[in-house]
C-alpha cells in the first residue's frame, strides 16, 4: 500500500495548523513590535504585514493543498526572516532541557522545504504529485 499521499497530507496539515496558530496570535495581539524590529533593520515597517502572508495565508493554502509549493516557499522565506530579525541571537543557544533554542523555527522551515520539494500529493485542491509539477 502506498502511503506517500497520506504522508504529504499529514505534513501539510501539521505544519499548516501549527504555524497558523502563530499567525492567529499575531492577528489577535498585533504586530507593532515586529514593525519596530523591521524598522530597526532599516526596512519599512509596513513589511511587518508580510507575517500575515507567511503565518496565515500560506498555512491555509498548505492545509487546503492549494498552490502548495508556493505556500511552502513563502513559509521558508518567512522563517528565514523570523530567524534573522527575531531569533538571530539564539542561533548557537540551547534551552535548559538541552534542545536547540531554534528547534521550532527550524522545524517549520525544514518541513516547509520538504513540502516544497514533495508537492501536495493527491489529497489537495490543486494536486502536485511529483517534483516536476
Helices and strands as residue ranges (DSSP letters): H 4-29, H 32-40, G 45-49, H 50-52, I 53-57, H 58-64, H 68-82, I 83-87, G 88-90, H 103-118
